[in-house]
Amino acid sequence: MSHFHYQDGVLHVEALPLTQLAEQFGTPLYVYSKAALLANFDAYAQPCAGRDALVCYAMKANSNLAILDLLARRGAGFDIVSGGELQRVLAAGGDPGKVIFSGVGKTEAEMEQALLAGILCFNVESIPELHRLNGVAARLGKRAPVSLRVNPNVDAKTHPYIATGLKANKFGVAFDDALATYRTAARLSHLDVVGIDCHIGSQLLDDAPLLEALDKLIELIDTLDAEGIHLHHLDIGGGIGIQYGEAGEADPVPVADYVQRLYARIDAWRAARHQGKPIKLIFEPGRSIVGNTGVLLMKVEFLKPGSEKNFCIVDAAMNDMKRPTLYQAWMEIKPVVPRAGVATVYDVVGPVCESGDWLARERALALDQGDLLAMMTAGAYGMTMASNYNTRTRAAEVLVDGDQAHLIRRRETVAELIALESRLP
Ligand code: LLP
């Protein structure tokens, strides 16, 4: 059963009606299901049971402390991309020994912070980054565990803004330069070369490009082995894509099948060429852990008919959910209490002063002013990409556990927004 379902004509999350949550906490409101979150995490963790594997949740997808806390307690590690995210992991009780640090632009201060915290690995993306990390580690009298993010030049066939594995992307070390870069890393005095990683893109519904990337990483591990550079882990990057519900959308491959196919290749390779040596497998899924656990709940402020288009103006906006305008992403909109009656085709838009402020286009909905709408599958890259544009306070966040609702982020106040600013003397 989906954790979001209609019961007595009202959309519920687990055992609670969204109408009740809107009344209690106001709108716009992000609402998450705890059961869905844990089920999504288990989809990766369970097929890995009994193996040396680590699921490092890519917390950029949703970094609320309550979500991190739940995942940490379930055994998750974390994929971070900033010192700020590391602070969140620590504040949520996460284990720094299960943290991997990705990103092309790590500062010295962030490297120092991560070295002192004792993270599992730095996913390094360039030669200058190797030198910087070596310098910081030397200054602290520490050794930095390093993996190289290799760019396998595989076409992930996803939106150009979220494809990362091609030569034209800023990410990673080119496959052809990887060996030389590993040699450099191995020569640096304060680095321990421990792994290899890649991330070819996000929202991949098919696992074929990921398996192709795996094959290329395996090839490189063999080459490195022959050179005396022995890696302990292989990090395959982000997770499988998810279903947003658009008509004609392909089904994502089930996570369990994907994990099984990865292991089939790894096991065959270990038996044949890697002399059975163990290798830890790391995953960095974000979207598939949180995406379908959350909805963005909003209220219809006005219905504005027009000669070319009808607008449904809601109290959420592009500052709350950037995916539609940024990626032309299709997000499903459901009425919380569906009405009988003739549907009208609307563009669902927010109050922000930009034509790009739209959440959904050309949706047939039977609506009245004051109705509640839920944007489905909004748990990933929703709140974390929200802004205060137009001095809008960001949405509150609620996590539902059965019939209990927990406010996990209260609504901001305008006083808080302007508190950091000063007028001239
Ligand atoms: N690892 C690395 C190094 C990444 O850059 C990302 C996502 C992930 C893992 C997690 O990938 P996932 O499992 O979520 O596909 N804001 C965009 C998505 C940007 C993804 C950035 N990197 C969106 O809303 O579609």
Residues whose N, C-alpha, C, O or C-beta is under 5 A from the ligand:
A	BS01	LLP	A58 S102 I162 H199 G201 S202 Q203 G237 G238 G239 E284 P285 G286 R287 S288 R323 Y381
